[in-house]
């Protein structure tokens, strides 16, 4: 499918970035764990785990979208399955954000941990509606979703690292901006 072949460089760049960021996220989490051992598992599940999941989804989208597909139905079905799974995961993240008590999320947290990823996964689901009528336009949908997840993950990883360095270490961990 030439439409997918035209996107191969994009997916190589985005997928490689996601793979590198997964490794970096593990390093950051390890360093944070050494500095602050009092953080709850609920906070980690709400704030750190989603970044790794989103980076993993970007890597998966990139790898599968760069595969030599023969038609559009298979890849579009894959995008829908990933999108539906991501929507369900976003609902879990929302519950985790509410459940954890280490930090009171602010609008920015809801935006980058829930709204942007949920929108990206919804775009993946919606791609099946466009793929049969306009494959050229449909190809931008998983690309946009991958970039949204990548940038949300970058923001969240940076936010968590700076929070733990500048706020949590000084004992100001409750509420407010992270």
C-alpha positions in Angstrom: 0.0 0.0 0.0 1.8 3.1 -1.2 -0.2 5.3 1.3 1.5 3.6 4.2 4.9 3.5 2.5 4.8 7.3 2.2 4.6 7.4 6.1 7.5 5.0 6.8 10.0 7.7 7.7 7.4 9.3 10.0 6.8 6.1 11.9 10.5 5.3 12.1 11.2 8.6 13.7 8.1 8.6 16.0 8.5 4.9 17.0 12.3 5.3 17.7 11.5 8.3 19.9 8.9 6.4 21.8 11.2 3.5 22.4 14.0 5.8 23.7 11.5 7.6 25.9 10.3 4.3 27.4 13.9 3.6 28.5 14.3 7.1 29.8 11.0 6.9 31.8 12.3 3.8 33.6 15.5 5.7 34.5 13.5 8.6 35.9 11.2 6.4 37.9 14.2 4.6 39.4 15.9 7.8 40.3 12.6 9.2 41.9 12.2 6.0 43.8 15.6 6.4 45.3 14.9 10.0 46.4 11.3 9.6 47.6 10.3 6.2 49.0 7.0 7.5 50.5 5.1 7.8 47.3 2.1 5.5 47.1 1.6 2.9 44.4 -1.7 4.6 43.6 0.2 7.8 42.6 2.6 5.9 40.5 -0.2 4.1 38.7 -1.9 7.4 38.1 1.0 9.6 37.1 4.0 7.4 35.9 2.5 4.3 34.4 0.3 6.1 31.8 3.4 7.7 30.3 5.0 4.3 29.7 1.7 2.9 28.3 1.3 5.9 25.9 5.0 5.6 24.8 4.4 1.8 24.3 1.2 2.5 22.2 3.1 5.0 20.0 5.8 2.4 19.5 3.2 -0.2 18.6 1.3 2.1 16.3 4.6 3.0 14.5 5.7 -0.6 14.2 2.4 -2.0 12.9 1.7 1.0 10.6 5.1 0.6 9.0 4.4 -3.1 8.2 3.7 -4.1 4.6 -0.1 -4.1 4.7 -1.9 -5.2 1.5 -5.1 -3.3 2.2 -6.7 -0.7 4.4 -9.2 -2.8 6.4 -6.6 -4.7 8.4 -4.6 -1.6 9.5 -7.8 0.4 10.2 -9.1 -2.5 12.3 -5.9 -2.5 14.2 -6.2 1.3 14.8 -9.7 0.8 16.1 -8.7 -2.0 18.5 -5.8 0.1 19.9 -8.1 3.1 20.2 -10.8 1.2 22.1 -8.2 -0.2 24.4 -6.8 3.2 25.0 -10.2 4.6 25.8 -10.8 1.9 28.4 -7.3 2.6 29.8 -8.0 6.3 29.9 -11.1 5.5 32.1 -8.8 3.5 34.4 -6.4 6.5 34.6 -9.2 8.8 35.5 -10.2 6.5 38.3 -6.6 6.3 39.5 -6.2 10.1 39.4 -9.2 10.4 41.7 -8.3 7.5 44.0 -4.7 8.5 44.8 -4.2 10.9 47.7 -0.6 12.0 47.4 -1.4 14.9 45.1 -4.5 16.9 44.1 -4.6 17.0 40.3 -5.0 20.4 38.7 -6.4 21.2 35.2 -3.0 20.7 33.5 -2.9 17.2 35.0 -6.4 16.3 33.7 -5.5 17.8 30.3 -2.2 15.8 29.8 -3.1 12.6 31.7 -6.7 12.2 30.5 -8.1 14.6 27.9 -5.2 14.6 25.3 -4.7 10.8 25.5 -8.4 10.1 25.4 -8.7 12.4 22.3 -5.8 10.6 20.6 -7.5 7.2 21.2 -10.8 8.5 20.0 -9.1 9.7 16.8 -7.8 6.2 16.3 -11.3 4.8 16.6 -12.7 7.4 14.2 -10.1 6.5 11.6 -12.2 3.6 10.4 -14.9 6.0 9.3 -12.5 7.8 7.1 -10.2 5.1 5.8 -12.6 3.7 3.1 -13.6 7.0 1.7 -10.3 9.0 1.9 -7.2 7.0 2.7 -5.0 10.0 2.3 -6.8 11.9 5.1 -7.1 8.8 7.2 -3.4 8.4 7.3 -3.1 11.6 9.2 -5.3 10.3 12.0 -3.0 7.7 13.5 -0.1 10.0 12.9 -1.8 12.8 14.9 -2.8 10.3 17.6 0.8 9.0 17.9 2.1 12.6 18.2 -0.5 13.5 20.8 0.4 10.5 22.9 4.1 11.1 22.5 3.9 14.8 23.5 1.5 14.0 26.4 4.0 11.4 27.6 6.9 13.7 27.3 5.0 16.4 29.2 4.0 14.0 32.0 7.4 12.5 32.4 9.0 16.0 32.7 6.2 17.1 35.0 6.7 14.2 37.3 10.5 14.6 37.4 10.4 18.3 38.1 7.7 17.8 40.7 9.8 15.3 42.6 12.9 17.4 42.3 11.5 20.8 43.2 8.4 20.1 45.3 8.3 16.7 46.8 11.9 16.7 48.1 11.0 19.8 50.1 8.0 18.2 51.7 5.4 20.3 49.8 3.8 17.2 48.2 0.1 18.0 48.9 -2.0 19.8 46.3 -1.2 22.6 43.9 0.7 22.7 40.7 3.1 19.9 39.9 
